[in-house]
Amino acid sequence: MKDQVGKLENSLEGAFKGAPKIPDNGRKAIVNWLPWLALIAGVLQLMATWSLWRSGRRANELISGINEFARAFGVKDTAPELNVFYWVALVFLGVSAVMLLMAYPGLKARKKDGWNWLFYGTLVNLAYGVVTMFFDNYYGGGASRLVWSLIGAVIGFWILFQIRGSYTGSGSATK
């Protein structure tokens, strides 16, 4: 598995080699702010995951009650409960949040493992986009969700490969 991710990382590095470069002072600013952005985004995303989980459970309870009431009057189920893709997407969202939080110490110390966690998180967010593609438009999914996820992943990978050289195993790069 690690070899496959390494191959993917190397092929993406080659794909982004010819991309426009961020100026040196811009890369330094990103490297300086990235640990804090990852920490804040991870906490907010974890809070959103918890909130969506609670809201989803409450929605399913309400829908179940409405359907029970309708059946009492001989009416077939009137509202569908949230499907499995909602819950799978929620897992992806939670995993992504944890990855952002795990990236913080490595990013702060300028270690490659912090960069790796962001790389893995971008892959998870891309998978999240694929999963949410299967939501019908009522739940905010569909093909447009996948397109936006692809655009976000391309931008994320572009930035990551612009700053990758600032992260080493020893934590001594670009300060």
Phi and psi in degrees as GROMACS dihedral restraints (atoms count N, CA, C in turn):
[ dihedral_restraints ]
;  ai    aj    ak    al  type     phi  dphi    fc
    3     4     5     6     1   -63.6    20    10
    4     5     6     7     1   -36.2    20    10
    6     7     8     9     1   -64.3    20    10
    7     8     9    10     1   -39.7    20    10
    9    10    11    12     1   -65.7    20    10
   10    11    12    13     1   -41.2    20    10
   12    13    14    15     1   -66.3    20    10
   13    14    15    16     1   -38.9    20    10
   15    16    17    18     1   -62.1    20    10
   16    17    18    19     1   -41.0    20    10
   18    19    20    21     1   -64.7    20    10
   19    20    21    22     1   -41.6    20    10
   21    22    23    24     1   -62.9    20    10
   22    23    24    25     1   -43.9    20    10
   24    25    26    27     1   -60.1    20    10
   25    26    27    28     1   -44.6    20    10
   27    28    29    30     1   -65.6    20    10
   28    29    30    31     1   -39.7    20    10
   30    31    32    33     1   -69.9    20    10
   31    32    33    34     1   -36.5    20    10
   33    34    35    36     1   -67.9    20    10
   34    35    36    37     1   -36.7    20    10
   36    37    38    39     1   -59.6    20    10
   37    38    39    40     1   -42.6    20    10
   39    40    41    42     1   -64.5    20    10
   40    41    42    43     1   -37.3    20    10
   42    43    44    45     1   -67.2    20    10
   43    44    45    46     1   -32.3    20    10
   45    46    47    48     1   -96.7    20    10
   46    47    48    49     1     1.2    20    10
   48    49    50    51     1   -59.7    20    10
   49    50    51    52     1   -40.7    20    10
   51    52    53    54     1   -87.2    20    10
   52    53    54    55     1     2.2    20    10
   54    55    56    57     1   -71.2    20    10
   55    56    57    58     1   156.2    20    10
   57    58    59    60     1   -55.7    20    10
   58    59    60    61     1   145.3    20    10
   60    61    62    63     1   -94.5    20    10
   61    62    63    64     1   142.9    20    10
   63    64    65    66     1   -81.2    20    10
   64    65    66    67     1   135.3    20    10
   66    67    68    69     1   -56.7    20    10
   67    68    69    70     1   154.2    20    10
   69    70    71    72     1   -53.7    20    10
   70    71    72    73     1   -45.6    20    10
   72    73    74    75     1   -67.2    20    10
   73    74    75    76     1   -29.2    20    10
   75    76    77    78     1   -69.4    20    10
   76    77    78    79     1   -41.7    20    10
   78    79    80    81     1   -64.4    20    10
   79    80    81    82     1   -41.5    20    10
   81    82    83    84     1   -63.3    20    10
   82    83    84    85     1   -40.0    20    10
   84    85    86    87     1   -64.2    20    10
   85    86    87    88     1   -42.3    20    10
   87    88    89    90     1   -61.8    20    10
   88    89    90    91     1   -46.6    20    10
   90    91    92    93     1   -61.5    20    10
   91    92    93    94     1   -38.1    20    10
   93    94    95    96     1   -70.3    20    10
   94    95    96    97     1   -38.2    20    10
   96    97    98    99     1   -89.2    20    10
   97    98    99   100     1   -21.1    20    10
   99   100   101   102     1   -58.1    20    10
  100   101   102   103     1   -41.1    20    10
  102   103   104   105     1   -58.6    20    10
  103   104   105   106     1   -42.1    20    10
  105   106   107   108     1   -71.2    20    10
  106   107   108   109     1   -38.2    20    10
  108   109   110   111     1   -64.2    20    10
  109   110   111   112     1   -41.0    20    10
  111   112   113   114     1   -63.7    20    10
  112   113   114   115     1   -43.1    20    10
  114   115   116   117     1   -63.4    20    10
  115   116   117   118     1   -48.7    20    10
  117   118   119   120     1   -63.8    20    10
  118   119   120   121     1   -46.8    20    10
  120   121   122   123     1   -63.6    20    10
  121   122   123   124     1   -38.6    20    10
  123   124   125   126     1   -63.2    20    10
  124   125   126   127     1   -44.5    20    10
  126   127   128   129     1   -64.9    20    10
  127   128   129   130     1   -46.9    20    10
  129   130   131   132     1   -63.4    20    10
  130   131   132   133     1   -39.7    20    10
  132   133   134   135     1   -68.7    20    10
  133   134   135   136     1   -37.4    20    10
  135   136   137   138     1   -64.6    20    10
  136   137   138   139     1   -41.1    20    10
  138   139   140   141     1   -64.1    20    10
  139   140   141   142     1   -40.8    20    10
  141   142   143   144     1   -64.8    20    10
  142   143   144   145     1   -40.8    20    10
  144   145   146   147     1   -60.5    20    10
  145   146   147   148     1   -46.7    20    10
  147   148   149   150     1   -61.8    20    10
  148   149   150   151     1   -44.1    20    10
  150   151   152   153     1   -64.4    20    10
  151   152   153   154     1   -43.8    20    10
  153   154   155   156     1   -66.4    20    10
  154   155   156   157     1   -36.0    20    10
  156   157   158   159     1   -62.8    20    10
  157   158   159   160     1   -48.4    20    10
  159   160   161   162     1   -62.5    20    10
  160   161   162   163     1   -44.5    20    10
  162   163   164   165     1   -63.5    20    10
  163   164   165   166     1   -40.8    20    10
  165   166   167   168     1   -63.0    20    10
  166   167   168   169     1   -42.4    20    10
  168   169   170   171     1   -62.8    20    10
  169   170   171   172     1   -45.0    20    10
  171   172   173   174     1   -64.7    20    10
  172   173   174   175     1   -40.4    20    10
  174   175   176   177     1   -62.4    20    10
  175   176   177   178     1   -44.4    20    10
  177   178   179   180     1   -64.0    20    10
  178   179   180   181     1   -37.9    20    10
  180   181   182   183     1   -63.6    20    10
  181   182   183   184     1   -43.9    20    10
  183   184   185   186     1   -63.8    20    10
  184   185   186   187     1   -45.9    20    10
  186   187   188   189     1   -62.6    20    10
  187   188   189   190     1   -41.9    20    10
  189   190   191   192     1   -61.1    20    10
  190   191   192   193     1   -43.5    20    10
  192   193   194   195     1   -63.5    20    10
  193   194   195   196     1   -42.0    20    10
  195   196   197   198     1   -62.9    20    10
  196   197   198   199     1   -43.8    20    10
  198   199   200   201     1   -65.2    20    10
  199   200   201   202     1   -38.5    20    10
  201   202   203   204     1   -62.9    20    10
  202   203   204   205     1   -44.2    20    10
  204   205   206   207     1   -61.4    20    10
  205   206   207   208     1   -43.1    20    10
  207   208   209   210     1   -64.6    20    10
  208   209   210   211     1   -41.5    20    10
  210   211   212   213     1   -63.5    20    10
  211   212   213   214     1   -32.8    20    10
  213   214   215   216     1   -61.3    20    10
  214   215   216   217     1   -24.9    20    10
  216   217   218   219     1  -103.7    20    10
  217   218   219   220     1    13.9    20    10
  219   220   221   222     1    80.6    20    10
  220   221   222   223     1    13.5    20    10
  222   223   224   225     1   -96.5    20    10
  223   224   225   226     1   136.8    20    10
  225   226   227   228     1   -63.5    20    10
  226   227   228   229     1   159.9    20    10
  228   229   230   231     1   -44.0    20    10
  229   230   231   232     1   131.9    20    10
  231   232   233   234     1   -99.9    20    10
  232   233   234   235     1   -23.1    20    10
  234   235   236   237     1  -135.9    20    10
  235   236   237   238     1   134.6    20    10
  237   238   239   240     1   -80.4    20    10
  238   239   240   241     1   145.3    20    10
  240   241   242   243     1   -76.9    20    10
  241   242   243   244     1   165.4    20    10
  243   244   245   246     1   -60.6    20    10
  244   245   246   247     1   134.7    20    10
  246   247   248   249     1   -85.3    20    10
  247   248   249   250     1   178.0    20    10
  249   250   251   252     1   -62.0    20    10
  250   251   252   253     1   -29.7    20    10
  252   253   254   255     1   -66.1    20    10
  253   254   255   256     1   -31.2    20    10
  255   256   257   258     1   -61.5    20    10
  256   257   258   259     1   -46.9    20    10
  258   259   260   261     1   -71.7    20    10
  259   260   261   262     1   -37.0    20    10
  261   262   263   264     1   -65.6    20    10
  262   263   264   265     1   -42.9    20    10
  264   265   266   267     1   -61.8    20    10
  265   266   267   268     1   -36.5    20    10
  267   268   269   270     1   -64.7    20    10
  268   269   270   271     1   -38.0    20    10
  270   271   272   273     1   -63.8    20    10
  271   272   273   274     1   -45.0    20    10
  273   274   275   276     1   -58.7    20    10
  274   275   276   277     1   -42.4    20    10
  276   277   278   279     1   -62.5    20    10
  277   278   279   280     1   -43.2    20    10
  279   280   281   282     1   -65.7    20    10
  280   281   282   283     1   -42.6    20    10
  282   283   284   285     1   -62.6    20    10
  283   284   285   286     1   -42.2    20    10
  285   286   287   288     1   -61.3    20    10
  286   287   288   289     1   -40.7    20    10
  288   289   290   291     1   -62.8    20    10
  289   290   291   292     1   -44.6    20    10
  291   292   293   294     1   -63.2    20    10
  292   293   294   295     1   -39.0    20    10
  294   295   296   297     1   -63.3    20    10
  295   296   297   298     1   -39.2    20    10
  297   298   299   300     1   -62.4    20    10
  298   299   300   301     1   -42.3    20    10
  300   301   302   303     1   -66.9    20    10
  301   302   303   304     1   -36.6    20    10
  303   304   305   306     1   -71.3    20    10
  304   305   306   307     1   -24.6    20    10
  306   307   308   309     1   -72.6    20    10
  307   308   309   310     1   -27.6    20    10
  309   310   311   312     1   -51.5    20    10
  310   311   312   313     1   -54.9    20    10
  312   313   314   315     1   -61.5    20    10
  313   314   315   316     1   -40.6    20    10
  315   316   317   318     1   -67.2    20    10
  316   317   318   319     1   -39.5    20    10
  318   319   320   321     1   -65.9    20    10
  319   320   321   322     1   -40.4    20    10
  321   322   323   324     1   -62.7    20    10
  322   323   324   325     1   -39.7    20    10
  324   325   326   327     1   -87.6    20    10
  325   326   327   328     1     2.0    20    10
  327   328   329   330     1    59.0    20    10
  328   329   330   331     1    42.1    20    10
  330   331   332   333     1  -101.0    20    10
  331   332   333   334     1   151.7    20    10
  333   334   335   336     1   -63.3    20    10
  334   335   336   337     1   -30.2    20    10
  336   337   338   339     1   -65.2    20    10
  337   338   339   340     1   -29.9    20    10
  339   340   341   342     1   -65.7    20    10
  340   341   342   343     1   -43.2    20    10
  342   343   344   345     1   -62.7    20    10
  343   344   345   346     1   -41.8    20    10
  345   346   347   348     1   -58.8    20    10
  346   347   348   349     1   -42.0    20    10
  348   349   350   351     1   -62.2    20    10
  349   350   351   352     1   -37.2    20    10
  351   352   353   354     1   -67.5    20    10
  352   353   354   355     1   -38.8    20    10
  354   355   356   357     1   -61.7    20    10
  355   356   357   358     1   -48.3    20    10
  357   358   359   360     1   -62.3    20    10
  358   359   360   361     1   -39.6    20    10
  360   361   362   363     1   -63.0    20    10
  361   362   363   364     1   -37.2    20    10
  363   364   365   366     1   -65.9    20    10
  364   365   366   367     1   -38.7    20    10
  366   367   368   369     1   -64.1    20    10
  367   368   369   370     1   -41.4    20    10
  369   370   371   372     1   -64.6    20    10
  370   371   372   373     1   -41.6    20    10
  372   373   374   375     1   -63.7    20    10
  373   374   375   376     1   -34.1    20    10
  375   376   377   378     1   -66.2    20    10
  376   377   378   379     1   -42.8    20    10
  378   379   380   381     1   -63.3    20    10
  379   380   381   382     1   -37.6    20    10
  381   382   383   384     1   -58.9    20    10
  382   383   384   385     1   -42.1    20    10
  384   385   386   387     1   -62.7    20    10
  385   386   387   388     1   -37.9    20    10
  387   388   389   390     1   -66.3    20    10
  388   389   390   391     1   -44.4    20    10
  390   391   392   393     1   -63.3    20    10
  391   392   393   394     1   -44.7    20    10
  393   394   395   396     1   -71.1    20    10
  394   395   396   397     1   -12.6    20    10
  396   397   398   399     1   -62.3    20    10
  397   398   399   400     1   -27.2    20    10
  399   400   401   402     1   -83.1    20    10
  400   401   402   403     1    -6.0    20    10
  402   403   404   405     1   -69.3    20    10
  403   404   405   406     1   146.0    20    10
  405   406   407   408     1   -77.6    20    10
  406   407   408   409     1   169.5    20    10
  408   409   410   411     1   -62.5    20    10
  409   410   411   412     1   -21.9    20    10
  411   412   413   414     1   -60.8    20    10
  412   413   414   415     1   -35.4    20    10
  414   415   416   417     1   -93.4    20    10
  415   416   417   418     1     6.7    20    10
  417   418   419   420     1    85.5    20    10
  418   419   420   421     1    25.5    20    10
  420   421   422   423     1  -109.3    20    10
  421   422   423   424     1  -142.8    20    10
  423   424   425   426     1    96.0    20    10
  424   425   426   427     1  -176.0    20    10
  426   427   428   429     1   -62.8    20    10
  427   428   429   430     1   -32.4    20    10
  429   430   431   432     1   -64.1    20    10
  430   431   432   433     1   -33.4    20    10
  432   433   434   435     1   -63.2    20    10
  433   434   435   436     1   -40.7    20    10
  435   436   437   438     1   -65.3    20    10
  436   437   438   439     1   -42.4    20    10
  438   439   440   441     1   -60.6    20    10
  439   440   441   442     1   -45.8    20    10
  441   442   443   444     1   -65.4    20    10
  442   443   444   445     1   -35.5    20    10
  444   445   446   447     1   -65.5    20    10
  445   446   447   448     1   -40.2    20    10
  447   448   449   450     1   -64.0    20    10
  448   449   450   451     1   -42.8    20    10
  450   451   452   453     1   -62.6    20    10
  451   452   453   454     1   -44.7    20    10
  453   454   455   456     1   -62.2    20    10
  454   455   456   457     1   -40.5    20    10
  456   457   458   459     1   -66.0    20    10
  457   458   459   460     1   -41.9    20    10
  459   460   461   462     1   -62.0    20    10
  460   461   462   463     1   -44.8    20    10
  462   463   464   465     1   -64.6    20    10
  463   464   465   466     1   -43.8    20    10
  465   466   467   468     1   -61.2    20    10
  466   467   468   469     1   -46.9    20    10
  468   469   470   471     1   -64.4    20    10
  469   470   471   472     1   -39.1    20    10
  471   472   473   474     1   -58.6    20    10
  472   473   474   475     1   -47.5    20    10
  474   475   476   477     1   -65.0    20    10
  475   476   477   478     1   -45.4    20    10
  477   478   479   480     1   -58.8    20    10
  478   479   480   481     1   -43.6    20    10
  480   481   482   483     1   -75.2    20    10
  481   482   483   484     1   -17.5    20    10
  483   484   485   486     1   -72.4    20    10
  484   485   486   487     1   -32.2    20    10
  486   487   488   489     1  -106.7    20    10
  487   488   489   490     1    -1.6    20    10
  489   490   491   492     1   -54.7    20    10
  490   491   492   493     1   -37.1    20    10
  492   493   494   495     1   -64.6    20    10
  493   494   495   496     1   -13.9    20    10
  495   496   497   498     1   -82.9    20    10
  496   497   498   499     1    -5.2    20    10
  498   499   500   501     1  -116.7    20    10
  499   500   501   502     1   124.9    20    10
  501   502   503   504     1  -124.7    20    10
  502   503   504   505     1   176.7    20    10
  504   505   506   507     1   -73.1    20    10
  505   506   507   508     1   -25.1    20    10
  507   508   509   510     1   -95.0    20    10
  508   509   510   511     1   -11.7    20    10
  510   511   512   513     1    78.6    20    10
  511   512   513   514     1    19.3    20    10
  513   514   515   516     1  -104.6    20    10
  514   515   516   517     1     7.2    20    10
  516   517   518   519     1   -81.5    20    10
  517   518   519   520     1   168.2    20    10
  519   520   521   522     1     5.4    20    10
  520   521   522   523     1   110.1    20    10
